[in-house]
Amino acid sequence: MPCLSVLFLAGLLLAGEGRLKPAMADQPVKLLAFGDSLTAGYGLSEAEGFTAQLAAALQKMGRQVQVINGGVSGDTTSGGLARIDWALADQPQVMLLELGGNDMLRGLAPQITETNLDQIIAKAQQAQVTILLVGMRAAPNLGADYQKQFDGLYPALAKTHNLLFYPFMLDGVAANPDLLQGDGIHPNAKGVGIIVTRMMPSILQALDKVQKPAG
C-alpha cells in the first residue's frame, strides 16, 4: 500500500504540473531594461521615461510584460558589470542591454567597454536570458580611430554571442534639438516616444522568443 500511495501522489503531482504549464505561460514576461541615464529616464518624470513609455506601449498592444527599470544615471559598463548579478536576481526572461555611452563620454578605451559588456552578456546568457543589445555611437570629436573601434564593438559582440541587435539607442533623435533636453544629449518625452516606436520591432522579436503574441 505505501508504494501505491507514493505512485498515486506522484501521479497527482505530474498531472498538476501539466495543468500548471498553460497558466504559467499566461504570466507576464519580465523584461529588464539594463542601462544608464537613457534607460533610467534622466530629467523626465516617471511617466515620461523610457521604461514607462515602453510598458504603456506594450500594454496597448495587449502584451503582458513587466518592464523593470534597471537604469542608473551615469553608469558605465564597469558599474553595470558590478551590479548585473543583483539585477538578474529578479529572474528576467528578456534584457535590453544599453550601456557604454558613459564609457565613451569619459574617453575610456573601447577594449574595456567591450570586455565588460562581454562579461555582462555571458552572465545573462548563463541565466538563460534573451538579450537585445542596444548600441551607442561615439562622438566625432573623439577621433576617427576611437569612433571606429567604439562603434564596431557592438555589432561584433552581437555577432559573437548571436544576439538580437538594435544599432543605435538614439536613432532618429540624436542631434535633433526638438527631441532633446537642454543638455543636447538626453531625449525629452517626445524623443523617448520615438525611441520606443523605432525600437519596438526589435523588442517584440526578443519577446517572441519567450512569449507567444496574444491571439
N, C-alpha and C positions, 0 to 999 in steps of 0.2 A: 504493500500500500504506500509506503513512503516514496517509492520510486514513481508510482503512478501520480502521486500528488506533485512531485517535482516536475514530472513531464507535463501535467496539467497546467501548473503555474508557468512553466516555460512557454507553453502554447499560448497562454493569455498574454504574456509579455511580447511575444513575437507578433501576435495579432494586433496588440496595442501599438507596437512600433509601426506596423503597416498603416494603421489608421492615422498616426501622427504625422506621417510624411506630407500628405496634402495640406494639413493645417500649417505645418512649418513652412511650406512653400509660399503660403499667403502672408507670412510675416514680412515687415518692411526690411528692405536691404539697408545695411549700414554703409554709408558712403563717407569716408574720411577725406576731407579736403585738408591736405597737409602742406602748409606753405608759410609764406611770410606775410607782410602787410597787405599784399594784393588779395590774399585769401582771407586775412583777418578782418578786412573792411576798414582800414585806416582812414580816419577823417570822415566817416559816414555814420549815420545812425544804424542801429542793429538791423532794422528792416531794409536798409539800402545796401547792405554789404553783400558780398559775393555769395556766401553760403545761404543767406536768407532769400535772396532773389533766385538762386538755383533751386532751393527747396520749394518755393512758390511755383516756379515754372514746372517742376516735375509733378507737383500736386495737380496742377491744371491739366496735365497730360494723363492723369489717372495712375501715375506711378507711385507705388508705396515705397518711399525711400526716406530714411532718417539721415539727414545731412549733418555731419559732425564738423564743427568749425575747429580745425587743428592749425589755424594760422596764428603766427606770433610775429608781430611787427618788429622789423629789424633783424629777424633771424637769418643766419647764414646756414649753409649746408652742414657746417660743423655743429651748430646748435640743433639742427634737425636730427643729425645722427645721434646726438646726446639724448634726445627725448623720444626717438622712434619706438623704443621698447614700451615706454609708458603709453604712447598713443595707440599702439597695437593691442594693448590690454583691453580696449573697447571691443575687440574682435570684429573689425570692419571686414566686409567682403570685397569692397572696392575702395581704392585710394587714388585721389588725384594728387600727384606729386608735383608741387610747384615751389621749387627752391633754386637759388643760385643768383637771383638778382642782386642781393646784397653783397655776395662774393664779388660780383662784377663791379659794383659801385665802389667797393673798397680796393679794387685792383688786385685781388687775390689770384694766385696762379690758377689757371683753368684746370691743371692737373689735380689740384687739391679739391676743387669743386667736383670733378669727375669721380675721384676716388670716394669722396663722401657720399655722393649720390649712388654710386655703385653698391656701397655697403648698405645704404637705406633700402635700396631695391632688393638686395639679397635677403635682408631681414623680412621684408614684406612678403616676398615670394615664399620664403620658408614657412610663413604663416598662412600660405595659400590665399593671398590677397591679390585680386585682379588690379593691375596698375595702369592708370592713364598718366603717362609722363607729359608734363606741360613745360614747354621750352621757354627760354628767355633769350634775348639778343643783346650783344654788347653795344655800348655807346661808341660811336665812330671815333670820338676823341681819344680812345684808349689805344688807337693804332691798328693798322691792318692785320698785323700778326696776332695780336691779342684777340681781335674780333674773329678772325678765322678759327682760332683754337677754341674760344669760348662757344661760339655759335655751333661749332661742329661737334661738341661733346654730347649734346642732347640726342641728335639722330644716331650717333654712334652707340650710345647707351641703349636706345630703343631697339636698335638692330641686334646688339649683343644679347640682350635679355628678352627679345621677342615681345616688346611691349607695344600697346596702343600708344600713339604719339600725336600730341597737338603741338605744332611747331612753335607758336608764339602766343603767350598769355594775353598780350596787349594788341593782338591783331585787330585792325580796324579802329583802334582807339589811340595808340601812341602818336604823339605829335599833333593831335587834334585838340586845340585849346577848349573847344566846346564840350569835350568829353572828359576833360581832366580837371582835377582840382588846381588850386593856385600854385602848387609846387611844380606843376608840369610833369609829374611822374605818376601820381596815383589817380585812378579813374574816379569821376564823380558818379552819382547814382545812375545817370543816363549811360555813362560809359560802361558801368558794370552790367547793365542790362544788355548792351551789345555784346560784351564778352560772353555772357551766359548763352545768348542766342547763337553766337558763332561756334561756341564750344559744344553745344548741346548734341549734335550728331555723334561726336566722339564719346561724350558721356553716356549716351544711350547705347552705343556699341559696347562700352565697358559693362553697363548694367545688364545688357542682354546675355552676357556670359554667365551671369548668376541668377537672372530673374527673367521669367517669361513675361512679355508685354501683356497687359490686360486685354481680354477679348480674344 
